[in-house]
Amino acid sequence: MTRADRVVIRLPRRALVPPLFVALSSAAYASATHWAFGVLSPVGLLGMVVVLRTRTELAPSGVTTCDGLRVRRFPWSSFVSLAPRTGGTVAVTANGVRVPLPAVVWGKARRNTAAFVVRWAAEHGHVLTRAD
């Protein structure tokens, strides 16, 4: 599989701002006051790692999702449709299990990646419908 055969959908880089703010402000506050506030600094760093790792990867063989901590792989044959959920999109399997697709945005926004996933699947010979 070449790099052109797969697509990686990630969170926007501006999602790094809140965990970066927590890491920097807690480190500064801990150095000025009590050392116990230093435990928040690793929490902010862990948040940045989660934001950087969160992705949905589309490949001809299937879909790979990473929610920041765990990686799961699913073949295209297991998916029937995409459906909206609060804060994102889920892929619905044939037996009704809803698999979250991190970083895939649903709706009419400028960054509507759910429609892109359906188009990409169709171009690669996989039938996937959008449950509007």
DSSP file (Angstrom, degrees, kcal/mol; ACC not computed):
  #  RESIDUE AA STRUCTURE BP1 BP2  ACC     N-H-->O    O-->H-N    N-H-->O    O-->H-N    TCO  KAPPA ALPHA  PHI   PSI    X-CA   Y-CA   Z-CA
    1    1 A M              0   0    0      0, 0.0     2,-0.1     0, 0.0     5,-0.0   0.000 360.0 360.0 360.0 127.5    0.0    0.0    0.0
    2    2 A T    >   -     0   0    0      1,-0.1     3,-1.0     0, 0.0     4,-0.3  -0.434 360.0-106.3 -91.0 169.7    1.4    3.3   -1.0
    3    3 A R  G >  S+     0   0    0      1,-0.2     3,-1.1     2,-0.2    -1,-0.1   0.816 119.1  59.9 -64.9 -30.4    0.9    6.6    0.7
    4    4 A A  G 3  S+     0   0    0      1,-0.2    -1,-0.2     3,-0.0     0, 0.0   0.711  95.3  64.5 -71.8 -19.1   -1.5    7.8   -2.0
    5    5 A D  G <  S+     0   0    0     -3,-1.0     2,-0.3    54,-0.0    -1,-0.2   0.589 101.2  55.8 -79.8  -9.7   -3.8    4.8   -1.3
    6    6 A R    <   -     0   0    0     -3,-1.1     2,-0.4    -4,-0.3    53,-0.2  -0.894  62.9-155.4-127.5 155.7   -4.6    6.1    2.2
    7    7 A V  E     -A   58   0A   0     51,-2.3    51,-3.3    -2,-0.3     2,-0.5  -0.991   7.3-155.7-128.2 134.1   -6.1    9.2    3.7
    8    8 A V  E     -A   57   0A   0     -2,-0.4     2,-0.6    49,-0.2    49,-0.2  -0.955   3.9-162.8-113.5 124.2   -5.5   10.4    7.3
    9    9 A I  E     +A   56   0A   0     47,-3.2    47,-2.2    -2,-0.5     2,-0.2  -0.932  19.5 175.9-107.3 119.9   -8.1   12.7    8.9
   10   10 A R  E     -A   55   0A   0     -2,-0.6    45,-0.2    45,-0.2    42,-0.1  -0.711  35.8 -91.2-118.9 167.6   -6.7   14.4   12.0
   11   11 A L        -     0   0    0     43,-0.9    -1,-0.1    40,-0.4     2,-0.0  -0.461  55.6 -94.4 -70.0 151.2   -7.9   17.0   14.5
   12   12 A P    >   -     0   0    0      0, 0.0     3,-2.0     0, 0.0     4,-0.1  -0.368  31.5-117.5 -66.3 151.0   -7.0   20.6   13.6
   13   13 A R  G >  S+     0   0    0      1,-0.3     3,-2.0     2,-0.2     4,-0.2   0.730 109.1  73.3 -63.9 -22.5   -3.8   21.9   15.2
   14   14 A R  G >  S+     0   0    0      1,-0.3     3,-1.3     2,-0.2    -1,-0.3   0.665  79.4  75.9 -67.6 -12.7   -5.7   24.6   17.1
   15   15 A A  G <  S+     0   0    0     -3,-2.0    -1,-0.3     1,-0.2    -2,-0.2   0.631  82.9  68.8 -69.8 -12.4   -7.0   21.8   19.3
   16   16 A L  G <> S+     0   0    0     -3,-2.0     4,-2.0     1,-0.2    -1,-0.2   0.636  79.0  81.9 -77.5 -14.2   -3.5   21.8   20.9
   17   17 A V  H <> S+     0   0    0     -3,-1.3     4,-2.6    -4,-0.2     5,-0.2   0.934  88.1  47.7 -63.2 -50.8   -4.2   25.3   22.5
   18   18 A P  H  > S+     0   0    0      0, 0.0     4,-2.3     0, 0.0    -1,-0.2   0.944 115.8  42.6 -60.5 -48.8   -6.1   24.2   25.6
   19   19 A P  H  > S+     0   0    0      0, 0.0     4,-2.5     0, 0.0    -2,-0.2   0.877 114.7  52.0 -66.0 -32.1   -3.8   21.4   26.7
   20   20 A L  H  X S+     0   0    0     -4,-2.0     4,-2.6     2,-0.2     5,-0.3   0.913 109.2  50.1 -65.1 -41.4   -0.8   23.6   25.9
   21   21 A F  H  X S+     0   0    0     -4,-2.6     4,-2.7    -5,-0.2     5,-0.3   0.915 111.2  48.9 -61.6 -43.7   -2.3   26.3   28.1
   22   22 A V  H  X S+     0   0    0     -4,-2.3     4,-2.1    -5,-0.2     5,-0.3   0.926 113.0  47.8 -62.2 -44.4   -2.9   23.9   31.0
   23   23 A A  H  X S+     0   0    0     -4,-2.5     4,-1.6     2,-0.2    -2,-0.2   0.933 117.4  40.4 -63.9 -46.5    0.7   22.6   30.7
   24   24 A L  H  X S+     0   0    0     -4,-2.6     4,-2.1     2,-0.2     5,-0.2   0.918 117.4  46.1 -71.1 -43.5    2.4   26.0   30.6
   25   25 A S  H  X S+     0   0    0     -4,-2.7     4,-2.4    -5,-0.3    -1,-0.2   0.886 113.4  48.9 -70.2 -36.4    0.2   27.7   33.2
   26   26 A S  H  X S+     0   0    0     -4,-2.1     4,-2.4    -5,-0.3    -1,-0.2   0.876 110.7  51.1 -71.0 -34.5    0.4   24.9   35.7
   27   27 A A  H  X S+     0   0    0     -4,-1.6     4,-1.8    -5,-0.3    -2,-0.2   0.917 113.4  44.9 -66.3 -41.8    4.2   24.7   35.4
   28   28 A A  H  X S+     0   0    0     -4,-2.1     4,-1.3     2,-0.2    -2,-0.2   0.906 114.7  48.2 -67.4 -41.2    4.5   28.4   36.0
   29   29 A Y  H  X S+     0   0    0     -4,-2.4     4,-2.1     1,-0.2    -2,-0.2   0.881 110.2  52.2 -67.7 -37.6    2.0   28.3   38.9
   30   30 A A  H  < S+     0   0    0     -4,-2.4    -1,-0.2     7,-0.2    -2,-0.2   0.873 108.5  50.2 -67.1 -36.8    3.8   25.3   40.5
   31   31 A S  H  < S+     0   0    0     -4,-1.8    -1,-0.2     1,-0.2    -2,-0.2   0.800 115.7  43.4 -72.0 -26.1    7.2   27.1   40.3
   32   32 A A  H  < S+     0   0    0     -4,-1.3    -2,-0.2    -5,-0.1    -1,-0.2   0.776 130.6   6.9 -88.7 -28.2    5.7   30.2   42.0
   33   33 A T  S  < S-     0   0    0     -4,-2.1     2,-0.3     1,-0.3    -3,-0.1   0.401 115.7  -7.3-120.4-107.6    3.6   28.5   44.7
   34   34 A H    >   -     0   0    0     -5,-0.2     3,-1.4     1,-0.1    -1,-0.3  -0.770  50.9-131.2-106.0 143.7    3.4   24.9   45.8
   35   35 A W  G >  S+     0   0    0     -2,-0.3     3,-2.0     1,-0.3     4,-0.2   0.729  99.0  76.5 -63.4 -22.0    5.0   21.9   44.0
   36   36 A A  G >  S+     0   0    0      1,-0.3     3,-1.3     2,-0.2    -1,-0.3   0.766  83.5  64.6 -64.2 -24.3    1.6   20.0   44.1
   37   37 A F  G X  S+     0   0    0     -3,-1.4     3,-1.3     1,-0.2     4,-0.4   0.635  82.8  80.4 -72.6 -10.8    0.4   22.1   41.2
   38   38 A G  G X  S+     0   0    0     -3,-2.0     3,-0.7     1,-0.3    -1,-0.2   0.681  74.4  74.0 -67.4 -17.5    3.1   20.5   39.1
   39   39 A V  G <> S+     0   0    0     -3,-1.3     4,-0.9     1,-0.2    -1,-0.3   0.754  88.3  61.2 -68.5 -21.4    0.9   17.4   38.6
   40   40 A L  H <> S+     0   0    0     -3,-1.3     4,-2.1     1,-0.2    -1,-0.2   0.774  90.7  68.4 -74.2 -25.0   -1.2   19.4   36.2
   41   41 A S  H <> S+     0   0    0     -3,-0.7     4,-2.0    -4,-0.4    -1,-0.2   0.934 100.4  45.6 -62.6 -47.1    1.7   20.0   33.8
   42   42 A P  H  > S+     0   0    0      0, 0.0     4,-2.7     0, 0.0    -1,-0.2   0.835 108.6  58.7 -63.5 -29.6    1.9   16.3   32.8
   43   43 A V  H  X S+     0   0    0     -4,-0.9     4,-2.1     2,-0.2    -2,-0.2   0.922 106.9  46.6 -63.5 -42.8   -1.9   16.3   32.4
   44   44 A G  H  X S+     0   0    0     -4,-2.1     4,-1.8     2,-0.2    -1,-0.2   0.893 112.4  49.9 -64.6 -40.0   -1.6   19.1   29.8
   45   45 A L  H  X S+     0   0    0     -4,-2.0     4,-2.0     2,-0.2    -2,-0.2   0.900 109.7  50.7 -65.6 -40.3    1.3   17.2   28.1
   46   46 A L  H  X S+     0   0    0     -4,-2.7     4,-2.3     1,-0.2    -2,-0.2   0.889 107.9  54.3 -62.8 -38.2   -0.8   14.0   28.0
   47   47 A G  H  X S+     0   0    0     -4,-2.1     4,-2.2     1,-0.2    -1,-0.2   0.883 107.0  50.5 -62.0 -38.6   -3.7   16.1   26.5
   48   48 A M  H  X S+     0   0    0     -4,-1.8     4,-2.3     2,-0.2    -1,-0.2   0.895 109.4  50.8 -66.6 -39.0   -1.4   17.3   23.7
   49   49 A V  H  X S+     0   0    0     -4,-2.0     4,-2.0     2,-0.2    -2,-0.2   0.912 110.0  50.2 -63.6 -42.2   -0.3   13.7   23.0
   50   50 A V  H  X S+     0   0    0     -4,-2.3     4,-1.7     1,-0.2    -2,-0.2   0.918 110.9  48.9 -62.5 -43.5   -3.9   12.6   22.8
   51   51 A V  H  < S+     0   0    0     -4,-2.2   -40,-0.4     1,-0.2    -2,-0.2   0.909 112.7  48.0 -63.1 -41.5   -4.7   15.5   20.4
   52   52 A L  H  < S+     0   0    0     -4,-2.3    -1,-0.2     1,-0.2    -2,-0.2   0.823 115.5  44.2 -69.8 -30.5   -1.8   14.6   18.2
   53   53 A R  H  < S+     0   0    0     -4,-2.0    15,-0.4    -5,-0.2     2,-0.2   0.709  85.2 106.4 -87.2 -20.9   -2.6   10.9   18.0
   54   54 A T     <  +     0   0    0     -4,-1.7   -43,-0.9    13,-0.2     2,-0.3  -0.422  49.5 129.4 -66.2 123.7   -6.4   11.2   17.4
   55   55 A R  E     -AB  10  66A   0     11,-2.2    11,-2.6    -2,-0.2     2,-0.4  -0.989  51.5-134.7-164.9 163.1   -7.1   10.3   13.8
   56   56 A T  E     -AB   9  65A   0    -47,-2.2   -47,-3.2    -2,-0.3     2,-0.5  -0.998  24.8-160.6-125.9 126.1   -9.2    8.2   11.4
   57   57 A E  E     -AB   8  64A   0      7,-3.4     7,-2.6    -2,-0.4     2,-0.5  -0.932   2.0-157.5-114.0 126.4   -7.2    6.6    8.6
   58   58 A L  E     +AB   7  63A   0    -51,-3.3   -51,-2.3    -2,-0.5     5,-0.2  -0.892  21.9 161.5-103.4 127.1   -8.9    5.4    5.4
   59   59 A A  E >   - B   0  62A   0      3,-2.2     3,-0.9    -2,-0.5   -53,-0.2  -0.938  52.4-106.6-137.5 159.8   -7.2    2.6    3.4
   60   60 A P  T 3  S+     0   0    0      0, 0.0    16,-0.2     0, 0.0     3,-0.1   0.804 120.6  51.9 -57.6 -28.0   -8.4    0.2    0.7
   61   61 A S  T 3  S-     0   0    0      1,-0.2    15,-0.6    14,-0.1     2,-0.3   0.746 124.4 -69.2 -82.1 -23.1   -8.2   -2.6    3.3
   62   62 A G  E <   -BC  59  75A   0     -3,-0.9    -3,-2.2    13,-0.3     2,-0.4  -0.994  57.0 -56.4 164.2-165.4  -10.3   -0.8    5.9
   63   63 A V  E     -BC  58  74A   0     11,-3.0    11,-2.8    -2,-0.3     2,-0.5  -0.923  33.9-162.6-114.6 133.2  -10.6    1.9    8.5
   64   64 A T  E     -BC  57  73A   0     -7,-2.6    -7,-3.4    -2,-0.4     2,-0.4  -0.974  10.1-169.2-115.2 125.9   -8.2    2.5   11.3
   65   65 A T  E     -BC  56  72A   0      7,-3.0     7,-2.9    -2,-0.5     2,-0.4  -0.919   9.2-174.1-116.0 141.8   -9.3    4.7   14.2
   66   66 A C  E     -BC  55  71A   0    -11,-2.6   -11,-2.2    -2,-0.4     5,-0.2  -0.961   8.2-171.7-133.3 115.8   -7.2    6.1   17.0
   67   67 A D        -     0   0    0      3,-1.5   -13,-0.2    -2,-0.4     4,-0.1   0.212  64.4 -87.5 -91.4  16.0   -8.9    8.0   19.8
   68   68 A G  S    S+     0   0    0    -15,-0.4     3,-0.1     2,-0.3   -15,-0.1  -0.067 122.5  40.0 106.2 -31.8   -5.6    9.1   21.4
   69   69 A L  S    S+     0   0    0      1,-0.3     2,-0.3   -16,-0.0    -1,-0.1   0.711 114.2  35.0-118.3 -36.4   -5.1    6.0   23.5
   70   70 A R        -     0   0    0      2,-0.0    -3,-1.5     0, 0.0     2,-0.5  -0.931  62.3-144.4-127.6 150.1   -6.1    2.9   21.6
   71   71 A V  E     -C   66   0A   0     -2,-0.3     2,-0.4    -5,-0.2    -5,-0.2  -0.934  18.3-176.0-112.8 130.7   -6.0    1.9   17.9
   72   72 A R  E     -C   65   0A   0     -7,-2.9    -7,-3.0    -2,-0.5     2,-0.4  -0.984   9.2-156.0-129.1 140.8   -8.7   -0.1   16.3
   73   73 A R  E     -C   64   0A   0     -2,-0.4    -9,-0.2    -9,-0.2    -2,-0.0  -0.935  11.2-179.4-117.2 137.9   -8.9   -1.6   12.8
   74   74 A F  E     -C   63   0A   0    -11,-2.8   -11,-3.0    -2,-0.4     2,-0.1  -0.999  25.3-124.9-134.7 136.3  -12.1   -2.4   10.9
   75   75 A P  E >   -C   62   0A   0      0, 0.0     3,-1.5     0, 0.0     4,-0.4  -0.476  26.2-118.8 -74.8 153.9  -12.6   -3.9    7.4
   76   76 A W  G >  S+     0   0    0    -15,-0.6     3,-1.5     1,-0.3   -14,-0.1   0.826 110.0  68.2 -60.7 -31.6  -14.8   -2.0    5.0
   77   77 A S  G 3  S+     0   0    0      1,-0.3    -1,-0.3    49,-0.0    17,-0.1   0.707  91.9  60.5 -65.0 -18.6  -17.1   -5.0    4.7
   78   78 A S  G <  S+     0   0    0     -3,-1.5    16,-1.4    15,-0.1     2,-0.3   0.678  91.6  82.6 -82.6 -15.6  -18.2   -4.5    8.4
   79   79 A F  E <   +D   93   0B   0     -3,-1.5    14,-0.3    -4,-0.4    48,-0.1  -0.692  42.3 170.4 -95.4 142.4  -19.6   -1.0    7.8
   80   80 A V  E     -     0   0B   0     12,-3.3    49,-1.6     1,-0.4     2,-0.3   0.723  64.2 -18.1-110.6 -44.0  -23.0   -0.2    6.4
   81   81 A S  E     -De  92 129B   0     11,-1.4    11,-3.2    47,-0.2    -1,-0.4  -0.948  55.8-110.4-155.9 172.4  -23.4    3.6    6.9
   82   82 A L  E     -De  91 130B   0     47,-2.4    49,-3.1    -2,-0.3     9,-0.2  -0.892  32.3-174.6-109.0 145.0  -22.3    6.7    8.6
   83   83 A A  E     -D   90   0B   0      7,-2.9     7,-2.8    -2,-0.4     2,-0.1  -0.982  24.4-110.8-138.8 150.8  -24.5    8.5   11.2
   84   84 A P  E     +D   89   0B   0      0, 0.0     2,-0.3     0, 0.0     5,-0.2  -0.440  33.9 175.2 -77.3 154.5  -24.2   11.7   13.2
   85   85 A R  E >   -D   88   0B   0      3,-2.1     3,-2.1    -2,-0.1     2,-0.4  -0.941  47.8 -69.4-146.0 167.3  -23.6   11.8   16.9
   86   86 A T  T 3  S+     0   0    0     -2,-0.3     3,-0.1     1,-0.3     0, 0.0  -0.440 121.0   1.9 -62.3 118.0  -23.0   14.7   19.3
   87   87 A G  T 3  S-     0   0    0     -2,-0.4     2,-0.3     1,-0.2    -1,-0.3   0.607 133.3  -7.6  82.7  12.6  -19.5   16.0   18.5
   88   88 A G  E <  S-D   85   0B   0     -3,-2.1    -3,-2.1    14,-0.1     2,-0.3  -0.971  80.7 -60.9 169.1-151.2  -18.7   13.8   15.6
   89   89 A T  E     -DF  84 101B   0     12,-0.6    12,-2.7    15,-0.3     2,-0.4  -0.960  28.3-158.7-135.0 146.6  -19.6   10.8   13.4
   90   90 A V  E     -DF  83 100B   0     -7,-2.8    -7,-2.9    -2,-0.3     2,-0.5  -0.948  15.5-135.2-123.4 149.4  -20.0    7.1   13.9
   91   91 A A  E     -DF  82  99B   0      8,-3.0     8,-3.1    -2,-0.4     2,-0.5  -0.899  21.8-141.9 -99.4 131.2  -19.8    4.2   11.4
   92   92 A V  E     -DF  81  98B   0    -11,-3.2   -12,-3.3    -2,-0.5   -11,-1.4  -0.821  13.4-147.4 -97.7 127.8  -22.7    1.8   11.8
   93   93 A T  E >   -D   79   0B   0      4,-2.6     3,-1.7    -2,-0.5   -14,-0.2  -0.339  31.3 -98.5 -87.0 172.9  -21.8   -1.9   11.3
   94   94 A A  T 3  S+     0   0    0    -16,-1.4   -15,-0.1     1,-0.3    -1,-0.1   0.815 124.3  49.3 -62.3 -31.8  -24.1   -4.6    9.9
   95   95 A N  T 3  S-     0   0    0    -17,-0.2    -1,-0.3     2,-0.1   -17,-0.0   0.262 124.4-100.2 -94.9  14.1  -25.0   -5.8   13.4
   96   96 A G  S <  S+     0   0    0     -3,-1.7     2,-0.2     1,-0.3    -2,-0.1   0.440  71.1 146.4  90.6   1.2  -25.8   -2.3   14.7
   97   97 A V        -     0   0    0      1,-0.1    -4,-2.6    -5,-0.0     2,-0.7  -0.544  42.1-140.2 -72.8 134.6  -22.6   -1.5   16.6
   98   98 A R  E     -F   92   0B   0     -2,-0.2    -6,-0.2    -6,-0.2    -1,-0.1  -0.873  15.2-164.9-101.8 115.9  -21.7    2.2   16.4
   99   99 A V  E     -F   91   0B   0     -8,-3.1    -8,-3.0    -2,-0.7     2,-0.1  -0.886  19.5-128.4-103.0 116.6  -18.0    2.8   16.0
  100  100 A P  E     -F   90   0B   0      0, 0.0   -10,-0.2     0, 0.0   -12,-0.0  -0.393  12.4-152.0 -64.8 138.1  -16.8    6.4   16.6
  101  101 A L  E >   -F   89   0B   0    -12,-2.7     3,-1.6     3,-0.2   -12,-0.6  -0.884  18.3-141.6-110.0  97.6  -14.7    7.9   13.9
  102  102 A P  T 3  S+     0   0    0      0, 0.0   -93,-0.1     0, 0.0   -36,-0.1  -0.284  79.8  11.7 -62.3 143.2  -12.5   10.5   15.6
  103  103 A A  T 3  S+     0   0    0      1,-0.2     2,-0.7   -48,-0.1    10,-0.1   0.433  91.4 125.6  72.3   2.4  -11.8   13.7   13.8
  104  104 A V    <   -     0   0    0     -3,-1.6     2,-0.3   -15,-0.2   -15,-0.3  -0.844  50.1-151.8 -94.1 118.3  -14.6   13.1   11.2
  105  105 A V        -     0   0    0     -2,-0.7     9,-2.2     6,-0.3     2,-0.3  -0.708   4.6-153.5 -95.9 138.4  -16.9   16.1   11.2
  106  106 A W        +     0   0    0     -2,-0.3     2,-0.3     7,-0.2     3,-0.1  -0.842  48.5  38.7-108.1 144.7  -20.6   15.8   10.2
  107  107 A G  S    S-     0   0    0     -2,-0.3     8,-0.2     1,-0.1     7,-0.1  -0.738  97.7 -52.0 123.7-165.4  -22.8   18.5    8.8
  108  108 A K  S    S+     0   0    0     -2,-0.3    -1,-0.1     3,-0.0     4,-0.1   0.122  84.8 128.4-100.7  19.3  -22.7   21.4    6.4
  109  109 A A  S >  S-     0   0    0     -3,-0.1     3,-0.7     2,-0.1    -2,-0.1  -0.136  77.5-101.2 -70.3 170.9  -19.6   23.0    7.9
  110  110 A R  T 3  S+     0   0    0      1,-0.3     2,-0.5     3,-0.0    -1,-0.1   0.815 122.2  49.9 -60.9 -31.2  -16.6   24.0    5.9
  111  111 A R  T 3  S+     0   0    0     -5,-0.1     2,-1.6    -7,-0.0    -6,-0.3  -0.471  70.3 161.3-109.4  58.7  -14.8   20.9    7.0
  112  112 A N    <>  +     0   0    0     -3,-0.7     4,-0.8    -2,-0.5     3,-0.2  -0.610   1.2 163.2 -82.5  86.8  -17.5   18.3    6.3
  113  113 A T  H  >  +     0   0    0     -2,-1.6     4,-2.1    -8,-0.2    -1,-0.2   0.657  62.3  72.5 -83.3 -14.8  -15.3   15.2    6.3
  114  114 A A  H  > S+     0   0    0     -9,-2.2     4,-1.8     2,-0.2    -1,-0.2   0.922  99.5  47.0 -64.2 -42.4  -18.2   12.7    6.7
  115  115 A A  H  > S+     0   0    0    -10,-0.3     4,-2.4    -3,-0.2    -1,-0.2   0.874 110.0  54.4 -64.8 -36.6  -19.2   13.4    3.0
  116  116 A F  H  X S+     0   0    0     -4,-0.8     4,-2.9     2,-0.2    -2,-0.2   0.897 105.5  52.5 -63.1 -40.5  -15.5   13.0    2.0
  117  117 A V  H  X S+     0   0    0     -4,-2.1     4,-2.3     2,-0.2    -1,-0.2   0.908 110.1  48.2 -62.5 -42.2  -15.4    9.5    3.7
  118  118 A V  H  X S+     0   0    0     -4,-1.8     4,-2.1     2,-0.2    -2,-0.2   0.924 114.1  46.3 -64.3 -44.3  -18.5    8.4    1.8
  119  119 A R  H  X S+     0   0    0     -4,-2.4     4,-2.3     2,-0.2    -2,-0.2   0.920 112.6  49.8 -63.4 -43.9  -17.0    9.7   -1.5
  120  120 A W  H  X S+     0   0    0     -4,-2.9     4,-1.2     1,-0.2    -2,-0.2   0.899 110.4  50.1 -63.4 -41.3  -13.6    8.1   -0.8
  121  121 A A  H  <>S+     0   0    0     -4,-2.3     5,-3.1    -5,-0.2     3,-0.3   0.906 110.9  49.6 -63.5 -41.2  -15.2    4.7    0.0
  122  122 A A  H ><5S+     0   0    0     -4,-2.1     3,-1.5     1,-0.2    -2,-0.2   0.890 107.4  54.1 -66.0 -38.9  -17.2    4.8   -3.2
  123  123 A E  H 3<5S+     0   0    0     -4,-2.3    -1,-0.2     1,-0.3    -2,-0.2   0.787 110.3  47.8 -64.8 -26.6  -14.1    5.6   -5.3
  124  124 A H  T 3<5S-     0   0    0     -4,-1.2    -1,-0.3    -3,-0.3    -2,-0.2   0.186 125.5 -98.8-102.3  16.3  -12.4    2.6   -3.9
  125  125 A G  T < 5S+     0   0    0     -3,-1.5     2,-0.5     1,-0.2    -3,-0.2   0.692  80.4 128.5  83.2  20.9  -15.3    0.2   -4.5
  126  126 A H      < -     0   0    0     -5,-3.1     2,-0.6    -6,-0.1    -1,-0.2  -0.931  53.7-135.5-112.6 132.5  -16.9    0.2   -1.0
  127  127 A V        +     0   0    0     -2,-0.5     2,-0.4   -48,-0.1    -9,-0.0  -0.760  36.9 157.1 -89.2 118.8  -20.6    0.9   -0.5
  128  128 A L        -     0   0    0     -2,-0.6   -47,-0.2   -10,-0.2     2,-0.2  -0.971  21.4-158.9-143.4 123.1  -21.2    3.2    2.4
  129  129 A T  E     -e   81   0B   0    -49,-1.6   -47,-2.4    -2,-0.4     2,-0.6  -0.628  16.6-125.1-103.2 162.9  -24.3    5.4    2.8
  130  130 A R  E     -e   82   0B   0     -2,-0.2     2,-1.5   -49,-0.2   -47,-0.2  -0.932  14.9-145.3-108.7 119.7  -24.9    8.5    4.8
  131  131 A A              0   0    0    -49,-3.1   -50,-0.0    -2,-0.6    -2,-0.0  -0.638 360.0 360.0 -86.9  86.3  -27.8    8.3    7.3
  132  132 A D              0   0    0     -2,-1.5    -1,-0.2   -49,-0.1   -49,-0.1   0.466 360.0 360.0 -80.0 360.0  -29.1   11.9    7.2
